[in-house]
Each structure stands twice: as structure tokens, then as C-alpha cells.
Amino acid sequence: SSCTSVESGWTCSGGTSTAKDTCSTICGDGKKLGSEACDDANTSNGDGCNSSCTSVESGWTCSGGTSTAKDTCSTICGDGKKLGSEACDD
């Protein structure tokens, strides 16, 4: 492990000569890392992945997210919830 740079997709702060840094993933960067449930490359609600990347929103499914690729989120057709670009959902 190298202490010369912060890994891509992470941010760290608070480190001193007597205390370690606290590091967390960067939500909205399009990289699904750490404990992120999803990351669709933005921090908007209502598009499948919530604004903090901690959960997939109800009525949506997200997949494909990796350390190098964003999640693609789509509505669940037939669940009775008209979301996203659905014209209807009965």
C-alpha cells in the first residue's frame, strides 16, 4: 500500500501526525466502490440511484456498476409505479 496518493474514486481527510485519515467513496463519479449500492455518475434523486449512492430507489433497478463503469438504472415495468420516462405503468 502506498501513502503517496489517494486512490481514484476516494476522498480522504482529517489525517494528522497522530490520527489516521477518514476515507470515503465519491458519490456521483460513475465508479461503484466501497459500500456504494449504486453510482450512476450524478447526485440526483429520481433517476434510480439516490443522491448519496446508498440505495437503489423504489421502482428502479440498477446494474453494471464497477470500479471503472457507472451503473445503468431503469424503471421496473409492471410494478404499478409510473417513473422516469414510462408513459404508463398499470
Buried (B, 14 or more C-beta within 10 A) or exposed (E): EEEEEEEEBBEEEEEEEEEEEEBEBBBBBBBBBBEBBBBBBBBEEEBBBBBEBEEBBEBBBBEEBEEEEBBBBBBBEEBEBEBBEBEEBE
